Amino acid sequence: MLVAHHFHHLLDGCALYMATKRPLHVLVGLDWAGSGLKRRGMEALCRMAGWPVITRPDALKRAQASTEQRTEAQRLMRRAIRSSVELLADGQIVVVFPEGYPVIDPHGSPKQASGESFLPFEPGVVRLVRMAESGGKAIPMVPIGFVYERADDGRWRITMRIGEPIQRADFNDDNACLVALEETVRKLS
């Protein structure tokens, strides 16, 4: 599993793809796409790419979601968990941005609203690994940090720093693993 700081809504994924020779499966939060044609199109594209999709729980709270929207979000979450666990157990690479939101996002982000470049990591990242490891195979979590700088011509210069893999089994509990993972990604960023 690649566990990365989320700075740019699009360029983070592009940088990871350019640096990786294996197929990546990015866990995507699609609540920004609404519920119309854009949403259905994005879900179809993610399905074709083998990317699990979710609706971020805090986005539902902010939008004061209806019962129907919450039910759909639960369905998407169950499917994303099942898909991510299967991919990891099969030796595939799943990319997770455990902060949930990028700094630069055309659809708005809690990071933009607060002026913070980091949000606390969501614990689901370690839970996915624990579930995938139930088959007996250890799943390494590779921490990744991004540093973005604007060049004089306005283009981004991206530095991607990759840390040593972190094993969940090296910690007393999932929370200690999450703290170490977050601290490492912050240092790399």
N, C-alpha and C positions, 0 to 999 in steps of 0.2 A: 504494500500500500504506500502510495506517495501522499504525504501529509504536508500541505503547503500553505504559506501565508497568502492571503488573497488581496492583491493590490489592484490589479486591473481586470475588469470584467471579461475581457477578451484576450489580452496579450499574455496573461499568465499561462493559459492553456496552450497558446501558440508556442511559447518558449519551452514548455514541457514537451510538446510534440517534436520540436526541432532537436531536442537533446536526447530523445528516447528512440531507440530503434524498434521497440516492441509496441504493439497496440495498447492504447490507454482507454480506460473506461472512466469517464469523469462523472462523479455524482453531482447532478445539476438540480438547483432549486429553481422551479419554474413559476413561482407565484407572480413574478414580475410580468409574465406574459398575459395576465388576465384570464379570460375564459372563452374568448372568441376564436377566430380563425388563426391568429398568431399563436395562441396556446396550442391548438390542435396541430398546427404545422410544426412547432417546436417539439411537441411530444413525439410526432412521427419521425422527425429527424433524429432525436435522441434514441428512439427505439431501433432505428436502422443502424445507428452507430454502436448499439449495445450499451448505452449510457443510462444508468438508473436515474429516475427523476423523483423529486419530492416537492412538497409545498412546505416552506419553512414555517414551523409552528408559531414563531413570534410574528410573522407576517399575517397570519390568520387573526391573531389577537389585535394587532394594530388596525386591521381592516374590519374588525367586528364581524367575522365570517358567519354566514348562515349555517344551520345544521347540515344542509346539503354540502356546502363547501368543506366543513369539518369532516364529514363522512368521506368525501373524495380524498381529502388530504390523508386520512388514516389508511385508505386503500392504497394510495400512491406510496406511503411510507412502508407499509407491509411488503409491497412488491419490490421497492428499492432495497430494503433490507435483505429480502430473499435473494434478489439478483446479485447484490454486492457480495454477500456471503458465498454464493455459488462461484462467482468469478474469482474471489480470493482463494477459496479452497481448491479451485482448478489451476492455480498458479498464475492467474491473470493479474494485471496491474489495475488497481482502482485508485483514482485520484480523488482526494477529499480536501476541501477547504473548510476546516472545522470552525472557522470564525463565522461562516455562513454568508458573509457579505464582503465585497471588495471595497477598496478606498475609492477608486474611480469607477463609477457606475452611472450610465445615462438614465437609469430608472430610479435613482436615489438609493441611499444606503444609510443605515444608522451611523456608520463611520463618518460619512459626509456631514450628517447633522450634528455629530458630537465633536468633530474635528480630530478624532482619534484615528490612528492608523492601525490599531489592533483592537480586536474584541476578544473576550474570553473564548477559549475553545469549548465547543459543545462535546459532552461526554460520549456521544454516539460513535465517534471515531474509534474509540477503544472498544466499545461494545461490539462493533462490527467485527473487529479482529478476534475478540474472544469467541464470538459465535462461529467464525470461520475456522478457528483452531479446535473446535470441538471434535473434528475428525482426526486430531492428533498431530497435524502438521503445523509447525510454528510459522506465523505470518510476520515478517519484518515490517516495521513502519519506518519509512525513510523520510526524515524531516527535510523540508526545502524552504529556503528563504529567498525572497526577491528584493532587490534594491533597484529602484527606478530613478533615473536622472534624465532631465531634459537637455538635449544637445542644443547648440546655438541655432540650428535650423528647425527646432521645434519637435524633432523626432525623439522618441524614447530610446535611451540606452538602458538595457536590462542586464543586471548581473544576477545570475541564479547560483545560489550556494547550496550544495547538497551535503547534509550531515551523515554521520554514521547511523546505520540502522538501529532502531530501538526495538527490543523484544519485550512484549508484555510480561512474559514469565520472569523477567529480571526484577519485577516490582512486587511489593507485598499486596497491592490492590490496584484496581483500575484507576482510581483517582490519582495515586502517586505516579502512575504511568502517564496519565493525561497531563499532570503538572510538568513532568520532565519533558514531554513532547512539546508542550507549549513554550517552555523556557528555551528549548533548543531552537525551535523555529524562530522565536524572537531574536535570539543571538545571531542566527544566520541572516536575519533581515536587517 
